[in-house]
Amino acid sequence: PIYIYEIALFTKSNINMFPSNSDTHSYNTRNKNELSILPMNSTLCRNNFVNTGLRIYNHLPQHLKKTFAVNKFKTGLFRFLLEHCFYSVQEYFELKLS
């Protein structure tokens, strides 16, 4: 849906505001390039706009996350969302990407 598009675009446009896992620690893990999500105790904080945006962005395919230009990211994200017609954010997170 449009929510996934807009929140992923916001996160990509403001990527410098969010630390990656490699900024948090020096271990060479497979998720070192993903954005770091702060642990939250309450559901309200866990599901806020910023945390949801980070989770949506981290779940994108690698080729989209590696796109530097925002315009190319927009186009690629739009095509990705058209290929996989999601009816909810939960369906988006259930998609298994290879």
Disulfide bonds with the S-S distance in Angstrom:
none
